[in-house]
Amino acid sequence: MTPELKYLALIATFTALMWIPYILNVLGRNKLADAVGYPSSPLVLSPWAERLKKAHYNAIENLAPFAAIVLVAHAAGVSNAATAAAAAAYFWARVVHALSYTLALPWLRTLSFAVAWGGIICIAWHVLMM
């Protein structure tokens, strides 16, 4: 397995697990029937849980282009030190993004988003310039 595929598997797993803390918050702050049903009023979430939910949505949105470019790179046989470092940077930047979004650290959130985006662009550059 290439490093790029490893980081794709790691970030997909991380993204798949991100919902657990905010769902536990939903269950703890609302009636069970409302938490699992269709309540007439919005569910109550802690501010951190609301931010984590938004970070999760953002992670899902950004997973698609990262996965696509990593899979294209793999199919094209493009894997080198730069693409491996870019995939690692994407993974760690997305972890930092989720944490900084949840903890309401706007400058760090924005910086980590930009680093992750740069990781996608780096891999895409190597794929498209081969």
ABEGO torsion letter per residue (X at the ends): XBAAAAAAAAAAAAAAAAAAAAAAAAAAABBAAAAABBBABBBBBBAAAAAAAAAAAAAAAAAAAAAAAAAAAAAAGBBBAAAAAAAAAAAAAAAAAAAAAAAGBAAAAAAAAAAAAAAAAAAAAAAAAX
